[in-house]
């Protein structure tokens, strides 16, 4: 008998309507979960299992974080990739399934599919700790994780990749693309990934450190390396301008490696990374193709969540509105 069909005589059972309603509710719940879950698709997981070792699959999938850990992937082999797939890289105290997934959902509303939108989580998100952001650094393991996802999506889809990064995800993803040696461990990441990245977009990135913006005054936020986030090796230290942390000096020592097209988005009212640090816009990337600077009072969170359409235009059309 076909699953779900009514058995003979069952329609006379007074509980039949209740059972049918429960089945319908369960079906709707499962359908709803399939639409909102932020997991990698089964197809992508199987691909990772085939071409990578178990450790890399686990690191990218982040099942330990539940549905917030990662997203992206084809349903089956017949899925057609019509756009450059986008890799989203989150910032501090966040996970792939939160702010980045909402950005990906906007792209889906504009014609992209799950097979073209990807994210993973480095570190563990806020976990209910309001001060968790102070513990973030730009560890080599985070850089390797983002680099592994970029390479995986390129091989999995057969297309050059677009990268959209936010906040601390900007310097981390820039190093992932740059390659070379990690400043904290000395590990060699390999050659730059420039040739496989079509468009790179950095949103509100602390490329030169951070400063608290109080009106027109920029107060250095990492001038003293007292917390992990501000350390002088793989942190955002910027207390000896123009010299900054070893990590920041490294990613800013070379230009035009982030991709074929490079864009940045920033706000002059950013209350987290600030705007000017060491007498230069901290979110700016040298020799980028263009930048969008908002002067309408948007804070650090606003500038990402309110610029989804601008991010889309940059990666899809290489246009700044």
TAQUI-V872678 format. One record per residue. N is the residue number from 1. RES is the residue in one small letter. OMEGA is omega in degrees with one decimal (* if undefined). NEAR is the number of other ideal C-beta (glycine too) atoms within 8 Angstrom. D_LAST is the distance of its C-alpha to the last C-alpha in whole Angstrom. Layout:
N|RES|OMEGA|NEAR|D_LAST ; N|RES|OMEGA|NEAR|D_LAST
//
This chain:
1|x|178.6|4|58 ; 2|x|-179.4|4|54 ; 3|x|177.8|4|53 ; 4|x|-179.5|4|52 ; 5|x|-179.7|6|55 ; 6|x|177.5|6|57 ; 7|x|-179.2|6|60 ; 8|x|179.6|4|64 ; 9|x|-176.9|6|65 ; 10|x|-178.2|8|62 ; 11|x|178.4|6|61 ; 12|x|177.8|5|64 ; 13|x|-178.6|8|63 ; 14|x|179.9|4|62 ; 15|x|-175.6|6|59 ; 16|x|-179.0|11|58 ; 17|x|179.7|7|55 ; 18|x|179.2|7|54 ; 19|x|-179.5|9|54 ; 20|x|179.2|8|52 ; 21|x|179.2|8|49 ; 22|x|177.9|8|49 ; 23|x|-179.9|9|49 ; 24|x|-179.7|8|46 ; 25|x|179.0|8|44 ; 26|x|179.4|8|45 ; 27|x|179.3|8|43 ; 28|x|178.7|8|40 ; 29|x|179.5|8|40 ; 30|x|178.6|8|40 ; 31|x|179.3|8|37 ; 32|x|-179.9|8|35 ; 33|x|180.0|8|35 ; 34|x|180.0|7|34 ; 35|x|-172.5|6|31 ; 36|x|-178.7|7|30 ; 37|x|-178.8|8|32 ; 38|x|178.6|12|30 ; 39|x|165.7|10|33 ; 40|x|176.0|12|32 ; 41|x|177.8|12|34 ; 42|x|-179.1|7|37 ; 43|x|-179.5|12|36 ; 44|x|178.1|12|34 ; 45|x|178.2|12|37 ; 46|x|177.6|8|40 ; 47|x|178.6|10|38 ; 48|x|179.1|14|37 ; 49|x|-178.1|9|41 ; 50|x|-171.0|6|42 ; 51|x|179.4|7|40 ; 52|x|175.5|9|40 ; 53|x|-173.9|5|43 ; 54|x|-177.4|6|43 ; 55|x|-179.7|6|42 ; 56|x|177.4|10|38 ; 57|x|179.9|12|38 ; 58|x|-178.9|9|39 ; 59|x|-179.5|10|37 ; 60|x|-173.9|14|34 ; 61|x|179.1|13|35 ; 62|x|178.3|13|36 ; 63|x|179.5|8|38 ; 64|x|179.2|5|39 ; 65|x|-179.0|11|36 ; 66|x|-175.3|6|37 ; 67|x|-179.5|8|34 ; 68|x|-169.1|11|31 ; 69|x|-175.0|16|32 ; 70|x|173.9|15|30 ; 71|x|175.1|16|28 ; 72|x|174.0|14|28 ; 73|x|178.7|15|30 ; 74|x|171.0|11|31 ; 75|x|178.4|8|34 ; 76|x|-176.6|6|36 ; 77|x|-175.9|5|36 ; 78|x|177.9|4|35 ; 79|x|-179.0|10|31 ; 80|x|177.7|4|29 ; 81|x|-176.5|10|26 ; 82|x|179.4|6|23 ; 83|x|168.8|9|20 ; 84|x|178.5|11|20 ; 85|x|-176.2|15|22 ; 86|x|172.5|16|20 ; 87|x|179.4|15|22 ; 88|x|-178.9|14|21 ; 89|x|-172.8|14|23 ; 90|x|178.6|15|23 ; 91|x|-176.0|10|24 ; 92|x|175.9|9|28 ; 93|x|-177.7|8|30 ; 94|x|174.0|11|28 ; 95|x|-179.2|13|28 ; 96|x|-174.2|16|27 ; 97|x|179.4|14|28 ; 98|x|-174.9|11|26 ; 99|x|-178.0|11|22 ; 100|x|179.6|16|22 ; 101|x|177.8|12|23 ; 102|x|175.3|9|21 ; 103|x|178.5|14|18 ; 104|x|178.1|15|20 ; 105|x|175.7|8|21 ; 106|x|178.4|11|17 ; 107|x|177.6|13|17 ; 108|x|178.8|11|20 ; 109|x|-179.8|5|19 ; 110|x|172.0|8|17 ; 111|x|176.0|5|20 ; 112|x|178.2|10|20 ; 113|x|177.4|8|24 ; 114|x|179.5|11|26 ; 115|x|-177.3|13|27 ; 116|x|-174.0|13|23 ; 117|x|-171.8|15|23 ; 118|x|174.8|13|25 ; 119|x|173.8|18|26 ; 120|x|-178.4|14|29 ; 121|x|169.0|15|30 ; 122|x|-171.5|10|31 ; 123|x|-169.2|6|34 ; 124|x|-177.2|6|35 ; 125|x|-174.4|12|32 ; 126|x|-178.8|9|33 ; 127|x|177.3|6|36 ; 128|x|-178.7|3|37 ; 129|x|-177.4|6|37 ; 130|x|-179.7|4|35 ; 131|x|-178.4|6|36 ; 132|x|-177.4|12|35 ; 133|x|-178.7|9|32 ; 134|x|-176.4|8|34 ; 135|x|-179.1|9|36 ; 136|x|168.8|12|33 ; 137|x|179.5|10|33 ; 138|x|-176.1|12|32 ; 139|x|177.1|9|35 ; 140|x|-178.4|11|35 ; 141|x|177.1|7|36 ; 142|x|178.3|11|32 ; 143|x|-179.8|14|31 ; 144|x|179.9|12|33 ; 145|x|178.6|12|32 ; 146|x|178.6|16|29 ; 147|x|179.6|13|29 ; 148|x|179.2|12|32 ; 149|x|179.0|13|29 ; 150|x|179.9|17|27 ; 151|x|-179.2|10|30 ; 152|x|-178.9|12|31 ; 153|x|176.8|13|28 ; 154|x|-178.4|12|28 ; 155|x|-177.0|8|32 ; 156|x|-176.2|10|32 ; 157|x|-177.2|11|29 ; 158|x|-178.1|6|30 ; 159|x|170.4|8|26 ; 160|x|-171.3|9|24 ; 161|x|167.4|15|22 ; 162|x|179.0|15|19 ; 163|x|172.9|16|19 ; 164|x|-176.8|13|17 ; 165|x|-174.7|15|19 ; 166|x|173.3|15|19 ; 167|x|-178.7|16|21 ; 168|x|176.8|12|25 ; 169|x|179.4|13|23 ; 170|x|178.2|17|21 ; 171|x|178.3|15|24 ; 172|x|-179.1|15|26 ; 173|x|176.8|16|24 ; 174|x|177.5|16|24 ; 175|x|177.8|14|28 ; 176|x|179.2|14|28 ; 177|x|-178.4|17|26 ; 178|x|-177.3|13|28 ; 179|x|-176.5|10|31 ; 180|x|-176.0|7|35 ; 181|x|173.8|7|37 ; 182|x|-176.0|12|36 ; 183|x|-177.2|9|37 ; 184|x|-176.6|10|39 ; 185|x|-177.3|5|41 ; 186|x|179.4|6|41 ; 187|x|179.4|8|40 ; 188|x|-178.5|6|39 ; 189|x|-176.8|13|36 ; 190|x|-175.9|4|36 ; 191|x|176.9|4|33 ; 192|x|178.2|9|30 ; 193|x|-174.6|12|28 ; 194|x|-174.1|11|25 ; 195|x|-178.6|5|26 ; 196|x|177.6|9|26 ; 197|x|179.4|16|22 ; 198|x|-178.1|10|19 ; 199|x|178.1|15|16 ; 200|x|177.3|14|16 ; 201|x|176.4|14|14 ; 202|x|-177.1|15|16 ; 203|x|176.4|17|15 ; 204|x|-177.5|16|17 ; 205|x|177.3|18|20 ; 206|x|-175.1|14|23 ; 207|x|179.0|14|23 ; 208|x|-177.7|11|25 ; 209|x|-177.2|16|27 ; 210|x|176.0|14|26 ; 211|x|175.4|15|27 ; 212|x|-177.8|10|27 ; 213|x|177.4|13|25 ; 214|x|-172.9|6|28 ; 215|x|178.5|4|26 ; 216|x|-175.7|2|25 ; 217|x|176.9|6|28 ; 218|x|-179.3|11|27 ; 219|x|-178.0|8|30 ; 220|x|-177.2|12|31 ; 221|x|-179.7|12|31 ; 222|x|179.2|14|33 ; 223|x|178.6|7|35 ; 224|x|-175.0|6|38 ; 225|x|-175.1|10|38 ; 226|x|179.2|4|40 ; 227|x|-178.1|8|38 ; 228|x|-177.8|9|37 ; 229|x|-175.2|13|33 ; 230|x|-175.3|12|34 ; 231|x|-171.7|12|37 ; 232|x|-179.9|7|37 ; 233|x|-178.8|9|37 ; 234|x|176.5|13|34 ; 235|x|-176.3|15|33 ; 236|x|-179.9|15|30 ; 237|x|178.2|15|33 ; 238|x|-174.4|17|32 ; 239|x|-179.0|9|35 ; 240|x|-175.8|6|36 ; 241|x|2.1|8|33 ; 242|x|179.1|4|32 ; 243|x|179.4|5|34 ; 244|x|179.0|14|32 ; 245|x|179.2|14|34 ; 246|x|-180.0|9|35 ; 247|x|-178.1|14|32 ; 248|x|176.6|15|29 ; 249|x|-178.8|10|31 ; 250|x|-175.6|11|31 ; 251|x|179.8|12|28 ; 252|x|-178.0|10|27 ; 253|x|-179.2|5|29 ; 254|x|-178.4|7|28 ; 255|x|173.0|5|24 ; 256|x|179.1|7|22 ; 257|x|-172.0|9|24 ; 258|x|-179.9|14|21 ; 259|x|178.5|12|20 ; 260|x|176.6|7|19 ; 261|x|-175.9|10|16 ; 262|x|179.7|12|15 ; 263|x|173.3|15|12 ; 264|x|177.0|14|13 ; 265|x|-177.9|18|11 ; 266|x|173.9|17|14 ; 267|x|178.3|16|15 ; 268|x|-179.7|9|17 ; 269|x|179.2|12|19 ; 270|x|-174.6|16|20 ; 271|x|-178.9|8|24 ; 272|x|179.1|9|24 ; 273|x|-178.0|14|23 ; 274|x|177.4|14|23 ; 275|x|177.8|14|20 ; 276|x|174.7|10|23 ; 277|x|-177.3|17|26 ; 278|x|175.2|11|28 ; 279|x|175.0|5|26 ; 280|x|177.7|8|23 ; 281|x|-173.4|10|20 ; 282|x|-179.4|18|21 ; 283|x|-178.9|18|18 ; 284|x|173.9|11|17 ; 285|x|-175.6|12|19 ; 286|x|176.0|6|20 ; 287|x|173.9|6|19 ; 288|x|-180.0|11|16 ; 289|x|179.0|6|13 ; 290|x|177.8|6|11 ; 291|x|174.2|12|10 ; 292|x|-179.7|12|8 ; 293|x|179.3|9|11 ; 294|x|-179.4|12|11 ; 295|x|-174.1|7|14 ; 296|x|176.2|6|15 ; 297|x|179.4|6|18 ; 298|x|176.3|10|17 ; 299|x|-174.6|11|19 ; 300|x|179.9|12|20 ; 301|x|-178.3|6|20 ; 302|x|-171.6|9|17 ; 303|x|175.5|16|14 ; 304|x|-172.6|14|15 ; 305|x|179.0|10|16 ; 306|x|-178.1|7|13 ; 307|x|179.4|12|11 ; 308|x|-176.3|10|12 ; 309|x|177.6|8|9 ; 310|x|175.6|11|7 ; 311|x|178.7|13|10 ; 312|x|-179.3|11|11 ; 313|x|179.4|11|8 ; 314|x|-176.2|15|9 ; 315|x|-176.5|13|12 ; 316|x|-171.6|8|13 ; 317|x|-175.0|5|11 ; 318|x|-177.3|8|10 ; 319|x|171.6|6|6 ; 320|x|-178.5|9|4 ; 321|x|*|6|0
//
